[in-house]
Amino acid sequence: MIPLAMLRPGETACIKKIVGGRTAKGKLTNLGFVTGKKVKIYKSSDGPLIVGLGDNRIVIGHGMAHKVMVDTEGCEN
Amino acid sequence: MALNKSKRKDNQIRIALAGNPNSGKTTMFNELTGSRQHVGNWPGVTVEKKTGRVSYQNFSLEVIDLPGTYSLGAYSEDEIVARDFLTAGDYDVVLNIINSSNLERNLYFTVQLLEMGVDLIAVLNMADEAEKKGIIINKEKLGQMLGTPVVETVASRGRGISNLLEKTVENRDLSETALKIDYDSELEALIGEVVSMLKEFGFTAQISHRWTAVKLIEHDPEAVKLVEREVGVSKAKKIKSLIAERELKAEDDFDNIIIDKKYEFINKVIEECVQRPEEGQEPENVSDKIDAVITNKYLGIPIFMAVMWGIFKFTFTVGDPLIGYIEAFFAAAGTWIGGLLTGAGVSPLITSFITDGIIGGVGSVLVFIPNIFLLFLAIGVLEDSGYMSRAAYVMDKVMSKLGLHGKSFIPMIVGFGCNVPGVMATRTLDSKRDRIISILINPLMSCSARLPVYVIFAGALFPNHASTVVFSLYALGIIMAVVMAGIFNKVLFKGERSHFVMELPPYRFPTLKGVFIHMWEKVGAFIKKAGTIIFSVVVLIWVLANLPLGVDYASAESLIGQFGQLAAPIFEPLGFGSWQAASSLIFGILAKEVVVGTLGVVYAAGEGGLRAALQTNFSPLAAYSFLTMVLLYTPCIATLGAVKSETQSWKWTIFTASYLFVLAWIVSFIIYQGGKLLGIGV
């Protein structure tokens, strides 16, 4: 598992775990960062990331993107 | 549920709209209520509360628009407001507005409502977008699985609205049993224990005990507070320690299990009710293509600048000719009414009150309706099209250097319209530090109330460069905001970066109706302000200009002249040490438009005459220095009120009022004295 923040544009991964406090976790869950969901990186540079969760596009800061642990193997177990 | 209904007549129904941001909730509200809307605040907080009315058959429906939220987790004030309303239960039925093309995430909110026992109708809105994406939803099946009526709508085109109203009336006495999600044996056992403890301790709140138990297990602070209130702190502690004890033994965090189980249910619903095109078969995503350009590393900021410049140009090029007409109207009205009154033998004092005071003062402010109208039109389009959140992303690079993140930029753009909603919009920021800094710098965003002052001065003293002068003031405001944010970040707060996650909604064509309603609301507020606050201040100024009895109207000996003379020395080094300028600035704190109104009175002139008066009393340099002062100095009372209610602190309010005055003085001083040294515009 690696943090979402480490992925490069174009890569997809499977969300495995959300770490962090109640508020951070709650905000991520609200926007659809949930275990077992596929996430795709659209943009990642020095600024925040733009990621895709299904049809949704989400801007996520680096700090928060470190709280989303993903597996680059994808979601097929 | 809904046990707490207040007494209403049989033909009156109270409905609430609840749903995710970007689900088309506001569009639905506009579509249902049209222009019969009332905007106020939820009690005790500054969250905007919109209510409206609609008649259908023989029923009168009161529609309440709850803040758009992703969950009922109480992560923000908006969510708490929505949740408090729903737990209080004083409604007949909730319309849960769901974005059909984004069912999964929207259902996360729906499931939470259903678990709470909210009686709702699931409104599958944006059905056209779902269709375009090739998503097919089995409504009957969905209704069965959720246990709710389901209605399909396209609010943006008014489709399905009458069907929705019909279903609403039909289901006005809906009484659904709360949805029960199975949280697995270990957690279910704990829930059971907590529920019986709540019963034992005499927890009598109207909310479902099971729901409260689940919330307690999630460590929801609002639920903890509620239980502490109901059963006392020591008994609540017993429940908390039971939960803590079990959590230690458990393999996974309880809140993770709760989230996963909710999603398990949602996934099952999706699997059985929704057909999607195969992966790779979906129609291409237009928003992604636009975003590739708009959020491009190199193009993002230039595009943003161009958009801002475009809005600015639009506001002025279209607005200015219109201003001319209104100006001419008020000038003619003043002369005509003045002549009429004099002819009728009315005393000169009263004639002067009506022509100089009311028509001159209020008229000089109302003249700017076209600009304000257009500015809010542009801001409305920015908001509704989805560009606003892209601007936040693009500006993150700049903002992060100041220790803020991109989301802090949205309140700043809103501040161009008016600082009061600008200050209120900081509520979407989650860290206290980000909020305070954003509130402190918001008044530096040049609001529409300052526009009249710029326009009249620019027209009088910089006739050939008017729009450049006005634009430079806007730019100066932004620069000062950036500088101050940087300073506050270094001096006042350190460390602590907040959680930055934000949705980029798909681009949409703003609906004409939505933008117009938004605009009417703001222009209506402006006219109301002109009719109340500005009118009263103008009357007050006229009275002060006539006292003590027997003085020449608005002369240096009148009360207003004396006030002005008292304050004038402060402004002397800035190039405008006249008592007229000083008094206009003092009264400008009541409302910035009043600066023009006061000048109109003290130079005893209507609109056209004021221009000439300014030309003789201000050098271009002094005028620019004066405008800088107007831009930067102490914000109006309404803004200070918003600062007070948002920060909950007099300290920050007084700080805002005073630091801005000092800043304004320093910058004006540099401009005037610097300009004089260089010999520019003297």
Interface residues (C-beta under 8 A of the other chain):
Chain A: I18 R22 T23 A24 K25 G26 K27 L28 T29 N30 L31 G32 F33 V34 T35 G36 Y42 K43 S45 D46 G47 P48 I50 G54 D55 N56 R57 I58 V59 I60 G61 G63 M64
Chain B: Y70 S71 G73 Y75 S101 N102 E104 R105 Y108 K133 H219 D255 N256 I259 D260 Y263 N285 S287 D288 D291 T295 K297 S389 A392 Y393 D396 K397 S400 H405 G406 D430 R497 H499 F500 V501 M502 E503 L504 P506
